[in-house]
């Protein structure tokens, strides 16, 4: 069948035939990726809303940076990878930086902007890969697992499954409450649907709990469609001078390090699955690295936490996506989401909690990569992971991990295994604790 003029233009720009794909396959792949990650338009406003940010504008910022960042991936880098505000980074932004440290959300946005600029610089100069290689694999595992445990604690607290206790710090919540019961049902629904390979399992779970909340939990229904809310309450509201203060430097460092591991690891994992790691594809990967770095800066300007490449992009690759047309499809669908603000605003915290908990569970699988026979590798990774939820701080988890790794290698006569950069980061964290 002859291609239409529009299909011909898409073929020329994305080189579909050369990548063994076609327009239909790429569109289906884009829809598949979108369904697996669309939950972020509900989860991100809920999390940043807890930090005092206006949910409507955050919803718009989330949709816009997901659309713009993903379009950049598709049209410029020409890779089937989608971008959106990252899970874990948004939780750190809201619950640690704003609520825990007491910083205004405008200052936190400034810290995200600075970390994004640093990320862009190290990407442009080629330092990004060298920095990543300097961080031991064990600590990278510990960081991923720790963020997962941190998300799990936040999720169960939001669902009312756990609550604070003066005697035991944490205890079981009231499971008779409709919110807790709906969250539990939503979590099991997500796991079952995901196991059955139902596209959009997380999104279905969130929307299902939200629908039931209108009936059983007294959640008022305010409609589905409307014009997008105004973006002005968050647009360009970042406070860069405040973020440059000495007390916020560790916040910038944490944003930078987590962005480094999350975005780079995700890009490489999806690119590998899409067969894009051959030398001939290196220019596309370099542009992809720049695209996700640019999205962090753009997100801070719009009014949301750090954007990053999404591992859910692998679902679209599995469906046959091989080019930027997959990403462009995702971008257009995120733009369409701008018109469902009433529905996004009606999603309660206990509806997004099952999604957080499911993502958290998946993040624990990296534990199998640890060398359990080497305690100088396992213990720092474990301390990193455990300190994040127990101190309610990703920054403290990083500090425990870097310091313990350096100390244990030094104590066992293996100091040469510690990269110079790691010594420097460990020293910075020690100075930070000493000045507290």
ABEGO torsion letter per residue (X at the ends): XBBBAAAAAAAAAAGAAAAGBBAAAAAAAAAAAAAAAAAAAAAAAAAAAAAGBBAAAAAAAAAAAAAAAAAAAAAAAGBBBBBBBBBGAAAAAAAAAAAAAGBBAAAAAAAAAAAAAAAAAAAAAGAAAAAAAABBAAAAAAAAAAAAAAAAAAAAAAAGABBBBAAAGBBBBBAABAAAAAAAAAAAAAAAAAAAGBBGAAAAAAAAAAAAAAAAAGBBBAEABBBBBBAAAABGABBAAAAABAAAAAAAAAAAAAAAAAAAAAAAAAAAAAGAABAAAAAAAAAAAAAAAAAAAAAAAAGBBBBBBBAAAAAAAAAGBABAAAAAAAAAAAAAAAAAAAAAAABBAAAAAAAAAAAAAAAAAAAAABBAABAAAAAAAAAAAAAAAAAGBAAAAAAAAAAAAAAAAAAAGAAAABBAAAAAAAAAAAAAAAAX
